[in-house]
Amino acid sequence: VRTNIIEWMRHHLYGTPLRSELANNDFIYAQDGLLAPGWGSDFVYTNYDAAATNTPEALGVPTPSVMITGPVASSYADVTFFQGNVDDQKEPGRAPNFDAPGTAVAWDLPVGPAGLTLAGVPRLTMDFTTTSSDLFLFGKFYDVDQNGKAHVIYHQVMATRASGTQVTFDLTGLTARFAQGHTLRLVVSTSDAMHSASRSPGVTTVSGGSLRLPIVAGSLL
């Protein structure tokens, strides 16, 4: 199984062809953030490759649109827990997810009336200008319920180093279901407490971009 998983990752990350016995029975995203080779059609999503070609969602100017890079970490997503192990912040003694004001930008994407199911790897393109000489960015998704309670999905973030005026990078692969009335919140911050990041101060202004979501069921509003 471990060999097959490595081959699957090489296929989707680098385009390496799969062996014939795997080519028509590829590893697939399953519920609750798991990866599995054929755990029953009622449990897995077999159309991951199709979802990866979805038309990107246009992103306007985020709220807020300006974020600073400071000398210390200003965001916390709790990436120390294994993906799918816990889904919220109910355990005592754990710091809640947060993004300090002025250090992150966000887009709120309301879920449609039929709910939303994601299975695959989202891809973000973001347009920006920055005064930082060494800009790090950290992308993540929050699930926000009807009462405004939000948590980072699977407590995972994806980091990238950015230069120029546009960056495109893959966010954390996930499988997740969102009920009607929830909001999928995309957040990009300039730091994360569990990662090394730039110590070069600066101001970054985001003017928009696009987000390709691996939607396999339901829709956004």
Summary of the structure (lengths in Angstrom):
residues: 221
radius of gyration: 17.7
end to end distance: 39.2
largest distance: 51.2
contacts: 662
relative contact order: 0.26
helix: 12%
strand: 43%
